[in-house]
């Protein structure tokens, strides 16, 4: 019998959030220039941030 392996996303849905993209960094080796994506609730609460030079995404816990 073949084994079943995880293959990715099994479900997705559209939710209402605000996505912002903004430039960050000075363009130096210590502070590379990049685009940072942030996600906000409709009430203005920061939910998450993706900074491509960081290994982990920022998730706001409250």
N, C-alpha and C positions, 0 to 999 in steps of 0.2 A: 504494500500500500504506500502511495506517495505521502510524504510529509507536507504539512501546510506551514508556510513561512510568512511572516508579516510582509506586506507588500506596499505599505504606504497608507494614504488617507482612505478611510472607508465612508466618511461623511463630511459634508461641508454645508454651511448655511450663511446667508447674508445677515449681518448684524449692523446696526447703526453705530458707527464711531467716526471720529474725525481723525484723518491721517494727515500729518504735516511732514514736509521734507525741508530741511534747512542745512545750509553749509556750516561746517564746523572745522576748526583747525587753522593754523597760520601758514600751512604749506611748507613747514620745516620737517626735518626727520623726526624731531621730538614731538611735533604737533602736525601730522599729515592732514592735508585738506581732504575732506570727504563729505558726503551727504548723509545726514542722520535722519532716520524716519521715526516719528513719534506717533503714538495713538492716544487719543483723548476721548473721554465720555462727552456726551452732549451737554453735560453740566460743567465741563471744564476740568475734570479730574484726569490727571495723567495716568494712563493705564499701562503703557509699555513703551520701550524705546529700543531701536535697533541701530547700533553704531558699528559699521563694518570693521573697525579696527579692534573692537573688543571681542573677546572669545564668547561671551555670554550676553544675551539680550537682557535689558533691564526690565524687570516686572515690578510694578508698584503694588505693594501689599496693603496700603491703607494709610 
